[in-house]
Amino acid sequence: MKKILCMVLALVTVLSVSVTAYAETNQSRAVIGADLNEEQVTAVYSMFGVRRGDVIELNVTNAEERQWLQGYVDDAVIGTRSISCVYVELLPENSGMSVATSNITWCTGEMYISALATAGITDANIIVAAPFEVSGTAALTGIYKAYEDMTGKKLDDLAKLVSTQELTITGELANEIGSMDSTSIVNELKLMLDQTQQMTDAEIREEIIQIAGRYNVTLTETQIRQLIDLCRSLEGLEPDALKQRVEDIQGTLRKVSDAKTKVVGFAQTVKKVVDSVSGFFNRISDLLSKFK
């Protein structure tokens, strides 16, 4: 009887561990660019901090990327190969978003967070990586694919298209005004979707200028036109649901902004110290030269 009881307990333990492992695996995905070779795939998994085989792996092709990027990103930027890779781990509701990047030159963490909220994703830990430097615009396709595979729910196609449009616009703006300001301006517009739906293009234009002014930013007519177009694209989404998702990520975006401010502040402090020390030794050198 004791032997049977021990065997039952052992079996229960094994099943418990297996179920836990399955649950953990089922809540994460690695999506690998279809055109990477084995060496590059290994490098990407190293960036993820995950062993290959410990997570369900999916692939994304250039054709799939083009489905969402075509019309928003120049063909030369999209290219003909699928390189960007993502690791996506779903988190419990209200956990917030975390996005880290490696070898991604154009898209920042806050830009991904904002665009993904538009698509309908707000609680996840995400790593976007590539074996060499790429823009990162195609990574959204992999994130959509991972999310839909894990949840079994299809994201709204229009929301995915607008999310891609948003990412490209914030990316272009970021080159001129910085990623945090561009993301903040776009999010303010998303929060007032119920109002912009009722506005003319001229009225939205004035609103955009006012919002940009609060960030001490002057936008070009081309940039303003891009933001008006984004507002019109957003009109196809449900305002209250979008507003809720944007509000959900505000805390995360503030943390990212605060962290960047601290890094910049620390760097400036270090520079002042280095400059001060350098100046001190220069003065000593000048003084000694007088006695030669």
N, C-alpha and C positions, 0 to 999 in steps of 0.2 A: 504493500500500500504506500509506504514511504517513497519507494522508487518511482511509482506512478505519479505521486504528488510532485516529486522533484522534477520529473520529466515535463509535467504540465506547466509548472512554474517557469522552467527553462524555456519552453515553447512560447509562453506568454511574453517573457522578456524579449526573446528574439523578434516576435511579431511586433512588440511595442517599439523596439529600436528600428525595425524595418519601416513601420508606419511613419515614425518620426522622420526618418531619413527621406522617405518618399514625399512627405509633406513639405520638407525643406526644399527638396529638389523641385517639387511641383510649383514652388513659389519663386523660382528663379530660372532665367534663361540666358544663354550666351548666343548671340546672333553674329555669325561670322561672314564677312564679305566673301562671296563665292570665288573671287579671283586671287585669293591669297594662297601662297604655297605653304607647305608644312612648316617650314622654318618660321615664316611670318605668323602663322597661326599660333605656334608655340610662344612667340614673343608677345602676342596680344594676350594670351592667357596669363602670362607672367604679369602683364600690366593690370589685369583683372584681379590678380591675387587668388586665382582659382585653378585647381588642377583640372586638366581636360578629362572628361569622364565623370567628374563629380557634379556636373550640371547638364541638363538637357541642352543640346546644341541644335540650333537652326541655322539656315543659310539665307542670305539675301543677295539677289542678283542685280545687275545694273538695270535690267528691264523693270524690275520692281521699283527701284529707286526713281527711275524716270517717270513712273506712273504718277508720283506726287510732286516731283521737282520740275517737270516739263512746264514751261511757261512762266516759271518764277525764277529759275536759275539759268544762266547762260549755258548753252550746250558744252562749251569748252570747260566750264567748271564742273559740270556733271561728269564729263569724260565718258569712257567706254568700259571702265572696269569698276567693280564693286570692291571698295577697300575699307571703308569705315566699319567698325565692329562695336557692339554694345553688350554690356552685361546688365541685366535688369532683374532686380529683386523687389517683389511686391511687399509693401509694408502694411500693417494694420491701419484702419481708417484714422485720419487725423494725425498720422505720424509725420507728415510733411514730405518734402522732396530733398534729395541729395544728389547732385550731379558733379562728378569729377571727370576731367578730360586728360588725355595723353596724346601728344602729337596732333592736336586739333588746333588749327591756326586761326580760324575765322569765328567760330561759335564758342561762346563762353557758357559756363554753368548756368548763370542767371537767365541767359537767352533761351536755353533749352527748357528750363523750369517754366518760364512764362509761356512758351509755345506749346508745351505739353499740357498745360492747364487748359489751353484753348481746345486741344484735341480731346480732353476728358481724362487726363492722367494727372493725379495730384499726390499720391502716396507711394513713393518708390525710391529705392536706392539705385542709382544708375552710374555706370562708368562708360564713357565713350572713348575709344582708343583706335589707333592705327599703327601699323609697323613703321610708317614714315609720315611726314607731315602732310595733312590733307585739310580741306576747309571744314569738313564735318557736317555740311548741310544734309548729306545723304543718311546720316545716322538716325534721323527721325523715322525713316522707313523701318529700320531694324527694331526700334523701340515699339512702334505700332505693332509689328509682327509678334514680338515677344509678349506684349501685353494681351493681345487677342488670343494667343496660344495658351497663356496661363489662365485667363479668366473664362475663356470660351465665349466671350462677348465681342461682337464686332463694333469697333468704334465708328462713329458717324463719318461717312466719306467726306462730306462737306467740311466737318470740323478738322479732319486731317489735312485737307487742302488749304484751309485758312491758316492752320497751324504752320504749315510749310511756308506760306506767303508771309506770315508774321516773322518767322525766323530769318528769312532772307532780307526783309525790310529792316529789322532791328540790327542785323549784321552790317548792312550798308550804312545805316545811321551811326553805328558804333565806330566805324572808321573815322567819322568826323567829330562825334560828340562824346564817345565813350559808351561802353556796354551798359552800365548801370543807368545812365540818363536815358538812353534810347529805350531800354526795357521799361523804365518808369513811365515815360511818356506814352508808350503803347498801352500799358496797363491802365493808366488813367482813362484813356479812350475806351478801353473795354468795359470799365466800370460804369461808364455813362452810355452804354449801348442803347438803353431804353430812351435816351434823350436824342442821341445822334440819328436814330431811326426817323425822327420827326423833323430833322434839320435839312436845310438845303446844303449844297456843297459849299456855298459861300459862308454859311453860318458855321459849318464844321471847320472851315479854314480859319475863321477867327478864333474858334475854341482851341484849335491846335496851336496857334500863335501864342495864346494866353498861357496854355499849359507849358509850352517850351520856355516862355519867359520866366516861369517859376523856377526853372532849372538854369536860368541865365544862358539859354541856348537860342541861337538864331538859326532858323531852318531856311533852306533854299526853297524855291517854288517847286522844284522836282521832288524834294523830300516831303513837302506838304502834300503834293498830289499823291504820292505813294501812301501816305497815312490816310488821306480821304478814301482812296481805293480800298485800303484795308478795312476802314469803317463800313464801307458798303458791302464788303465780303462778309463781315461779321454779322450783318443784318439777317443772314440766313440761319443764325444760331439762336437758341432760346436765351433771352437776356438774363433772366433770374438765375438760371443754372450757370451761365458763364460768370456772372457776377459773384456767385458763391464760390466757384473754383478760383477766381482771381483773388478773392478775399482770403481763401484758404492758404494761398502761397505767399501772402504778404509778409508774414513772420519770417519765412525762410529767406525771402529776398532781402529783408532788413538785416538778417544775420550775415548774409553774404556781403552786403554793403559795408556793414560794421567791420567785418574781418578784413576787407580790402583797405578800408580807411586806416585800420591799425597797422597793416603791413606797410602802407605808404608812409604813415607817420613814423614808424620805426626806421624805415629806410632813410627818411629825411633826417632823423636824429643821428643815425650812424654817419651820414654824410657830413653833418655839422661837426661831429666829433673828429672825423678824419680831417676835415678842412682846418679845424682848430689846431690839431696836432701838427699838421703839415705847416701851418702858418707859424707855429711856435718854433719849429726846427729851422724854418727859413729865416726867421729873425735871429736865431742863434748863429746861423751860418753867416748872415750879414755882419753880425757883431764881431765874430771871430776874424772875418776878412779884413776888418779895420786894423787889427793888430798884427797883420802879416807884414 
